[in-house]
């Protein structure tokens, strides 16, 4: 049977030796007292919880699924108890604001725990993950009364959150949404409309569920500039803060999905339900986007977590499964002897570890963005975070899905049946490429908006960091292969970036390049982080199995993955014409 | 709701205008009377049957699944009736030998009908598909008594077939299998063992099921040279040919799979069941491999069929779904206006149509291989078929799965739920990359065995055909882009092929290159076929929507897909060292 082990040692190596988290955090007054030993003990405990309490519910949760009966959603056996233990263990408020009862830890800690949750049980992890997103939106935009009424109970995990954006005819294009909100005259609103794809919209794990609902006020202009955000609790809150009367919102159906079966993805009906405005009228989309960076990082990490879980099973299986002979040997060998099995495992490993490094790098920048004393530094970090957010969301989930497919392939027919859990990973990972903005939308965000942000300053800054690493590692002759491969890939990225600012600067041209550009960008970013990881292994003189594996994986990435950058650059240079030439009716 | 329309016009264009099937078939006495009008009417009828009878059962079959109760397998509602109609319509024996009641049609016709079956209902298509495979093995290797007893009833579809190869510890490496067969003294054998992953092993659609079981005789040498093939009917056959006493074979369980839920994939137990030797003792694997070419072509076509079904839904959805604005336009546009949606659809389309062309080209060669009057021609065709079989199995299923994933992505969240059928296509397509030899095994077959076949003659012959097309189309200035792209890709293929014969000729080196090499090979083959298709469009002067779509798709493939060949060549040239350097314990 598959097991899950949180990769705490790999995580700590990145924080300590690659990204110098202690150095970065020491400059932030809010986190100056967070030391690595404390982080490690948190990660150890979280890993234990995920392995012992959540992973055992992953397959049973998939098989049983959440069920709707008479308007009540029943989560699978064990989920409510596991959530209670999670809440009571204090895991819901790790990075939340101490002002409302959170622990105020760095975002990097939250992100690493999120990875574990996702690897152990993706469906479960969405409950606290969405609650956190809702809390961030409320904290940033709601008035003091709403904050003090809702945040402490949500951060403590007593109440959970849900985000109600999508409607049947308004998905990627939220400007089309039709839900309405009418003033009731008492400062609250009547919210009416039907929403689909609402994760954790209804369930039996918490005594209240706080919905953030996008809707239009009566005087709203059309399109995205006429959308407002409303807080609609499942139970209205009494004066003493306890849940009171049932609000008029209800679950209409559960979606029948490819995966994340344990997660109740709801069709929600808001029937004149009472809600309160969060933020300014008609500025709801902006309020939602405040927390979008964090949510998209979270989704990227979901892809990463599932990929690592799949890797763990595939590697264990490959070392045990006897089938075929190793070249030049007699007798049956474990399939890890076969070059193609290694290709699959190294592809997984090389994208998992670099993906984790990229998201941790960004998480540290997010803490700088919000808490660094120096305004210029905050702005620079904000720029990097904005640039890297779509890359992380799309790259970690695309590579994550590809890893899950490879992890299934390693097991052959045994990967196609339930027994080993590998097929569930594929089904679960697939949603991460779709929700919170499809990966195509992420790529569009990168090429149409983020490249030109602040006149291109964040992009220049990021590419400058890569050049800096190439320079500072120049005397490591052991890493010439890695450096040369990265330099070449960076050259391709430079080249197409220049084109997107010149001959390919029209919107259709940029959009035609988008997905390939994001893949190229992520390959370069991963190559950069592998160079940093390999440099760190050599610097600290890690000659253990772990250190040697990292050096070997860096070499694999440089020689067998980074060359893809060349073809991607060619495809981008071909421009939009091959895509736009056919008339719509020809398809 | 999704619908399925068999792409008969595209199929006919390939047969008539691209591959000159009439010319090829006219040289084969067995098929000289098959004309295109007849083929077209068969395809029309088959397409109608698939669209009207089988496609409507695809989703309900997935949701209901086959169920096992008290040793009896119940296929989903409607399957038995649909099978009866299929059988009564005479669809089971299209390409089977007239000697035993088959219609003796060219394999190309069978392959095209197989594509439709797979696109409409993959689970259903496996029933007749596996029966056909069993028939081919019986016809090629069994004695006259077995042939006359079983073939007519199997070809008529009254009885179905199953192949029992895999055991829990013997999958890719069949040499490890443990099932035994002991002589009973009456010319028959007692077969004992447990097999897994047995498609159509037990069901309620036919009055008898004929199992071909691999097992070891008492005096069998170890490994693959000690395996024999036995025919074990579910019901022993009476002297008058009717089914008699129940044989001692039974279904132990149904596998719980990611997809093809309607197909009963069985754990089968053979408890001293009576069987008859097919072919020579200890030569069972060779007998199985006789029909493996056809089976692998069939699996490739399954990937193709599912990809096309997914494309049809994605294209229809993209033309209807209003979301976002087209660049430079006002008002909401169908998402087909977006360049990235077009990229996804064109990626699907360009691999579907070229894949169909490759498998049809090969099917025509298979008919030449078996029925051409000239021995040299037969041998040449056999070489091409042997070379292309692993390419077709792996490339059509890898591209097929990728297409299904893209077809799901086009629908966003609506692709992740059941409603549109796109997520089922992903789950169903996934098995085709795994069964009948994983795609890694196919790639290994290509690089380790097929490249050197007959001193490399088939490979030279195939590459020669590509050069010939480059030469014969040299004066079509409209196709310069396509020709240049193909020439360059062919250069990369030549380069790495030379390396695999030289510096990279060790087995580990070849296996390290295998999957990338097969992908590169298939890109070149597809590029070749797109050049032929585009040339045919220009030659016949097809200025319809269809013709223009084909020209546009050829351009897309040349500019946005073929450049991948460059990176693949680089990755292959990196050799095995990056894969083999890590010790097994490091993973």
Interface residues (C-beta under 8 A of the other chain):
Chain A: X166 X169 X170 X171 X172 X173 X176 X196 X197 X255 X256 X257 X258 X259 X315 X318 X319 X322 X323 X324 X327 X328 X332 X334 X336 X337 X338 X339 X340 X341 X342 X343 X344 X345 X346 X349 X401 X405 X408 X409 X412 X413 X414 X415 X416 X417 X418 X419 X423 X426 X427 X430 X431 X433 X434 X435 X438 X439 X440 X443 X444 X506 X507 X508 X511 X512 X514 X515 X545 X548 X549 X552 X553 X555 X556 X559 X560 X561 X563 X564 X565 X566 X567 X568 X570 X571 X574 X576 X578 X579 X580 X581 X582 X583 X584 X585 X586 X587
Chain B: X166 X169 X170 X171 X172 X173 X176 X196 X197 X255 X256 X257 X258 X259 X315 X318 X319 X322 X323 X324 X327 X328 X332 X334 X336 X337 X338 X339 X340 X341 X342 X343 X344 X345 X346 X349 X401 X405 X408 X409 X412 X413 X414 X415 X416 X417 X418 X419 X423 X426 X427 X430 X431 X433 X434 X435 X438 X439 X440 X443 X444 X506 X507 X508 X511 X512 X514 X515 X545 X548 X549 X552 X553 X555 X556 X559 X560 X561 X563 X564 X565 X566 X567 X568 X570 X571 X574 X576 X578 X579 X580 X581 X582 X583 X584 X585 X586 X587
